[in-house]
Amino acid sequence: MITVYFDDQCGLCSKEIAVYRRADKSNSFEWVGLSDQTLDLESEGLELVAALERLHVKDSTGRVHVGVDAFITIWQHLPRWRLLAQIASVPPVHWLLSVGYAWFAKRRFKQLTHCQLALKQRSRAQQ
């Protein structure tokens, strides 16, 4: 089973994950919204602010993939998306996608209130 940790309070993120969910005909994935109050990210080896900022996927071996690598992991396991995973894995393409995703993720994170609240809560907890 592959676990996808996604920002279910982000409209864009939820729409994209909905596309992948519909494509997951073999039920290979567990889709976990980060707003789930029963979710214990710490026990999963994850941190809320980091997970809100970039997509995180835990593969069937327990390895965590972040950002573009998380998308590639998803795409590799969806029949009509495998070619995209192969293309995205080519080093120059991967680099370009990683730069673009980092820029987009940082911008999205700064614009969403719930992300900023999580960042403030983390800052308070670290003091």
N, C-alpha and C positions, 0 to 999 in steps of 0.2 A: 504494500500500500504506500502511496506517495501522499504526503500531507502538504497542502498548500495553505500558508498563512497569509491572509490578505486583508487589506483595509476595507471592511464592509461598510464603513461610514462614508467612504469616498464614492460618489456616484459613478465616476469614470472607471474606477477599479472594479466596482461591483458589476458594471456592464460587461467589462472585458472577461471577468471570471465567469459570468453567465454564459458567454459564448463557449468557453472551454468546458463548462459543466455539461452543456448540451452535446458537445462533441465526445464526451467521456462515456461512450456506450458500454464499455466493459467495466465501469465503476472501479477504475484503478486508483482513483483519488479520494482523499478525504479533504473537503473544503472547509477551512476553519476561519471564520470571521474573527478579527482581533477584538471586536467589541464584546465577545462572549464572556460574560462575567465568571463563568466556571473554568475558563481557560487559565492554566498555570504555565505561562511561558517560561518562567525560570526553570521549572522541571524539564522543559523541552530544550533547555540550553539556549534560549532566545531572550532578547530584551525588547520590550514594547516599543520604545522610540525607534530603534533600528528597524524593527519589523514594520512599523508604520511608514518609515521613510522609503524602504525598498522591499520589494516582494521577496519572501523567503519560502523555500520549498525543502522539505526533508524527504530524501528518497528512501527506497525500501531498505537500504543498508544503514540508514541513520545519518547519512552525510547531508549537511545543510548547504544548499545552493542559494545564492543571493543575487538579486538584480537580473542582469541578462542571463546569467547561468541558470537562474530559477526558471525563467521563461523557456530556455532551451530544454530543461528537464521536462517541463510540461509538454512542450511541442513534440519531443521525442516519443512520448507515450500516447499521442493522439494521431490516429491514422492519416488524416488529411493535412497534418501540420508537420510531418516528419521532414519534408524537404526544406521547410523554413528553418528547422533545427539544424540541418546540415549546413545550410547557407550561413546561418548566424554563427556557426562554430568555426568558420574559416577565419584565421587570425586577423586579417585587416578589417573584415566585416565585424567581427566580434569587438575589436577595439573601437570602431566607429559607433556601434550600437551601445557599447558601455559608456562612452563619453556622452552620447545623446541622452541615454537613460539617466545617468548621474545628474545631468543638468535638469532634466524634466522632473526627476524625483525630488530634488532639492527645492525646486520652485513650487511644486505641488504641496510638499510638506509645509512650506512657509505660509501658504495660502489657506490651509485648512485649520479651523479653530481647534478641533479635537486633537490634532497633531501638536499644536502649540501648547495646549493644556497638558498633554502627556510629557512634553519636554520640560515644562515648568514643574510638574510634579516630580520628575526625575531629579531636577536641580535641587529642589527642596529636600528630597530624601538623601541626597549626597552631602548636604550641609551638616 
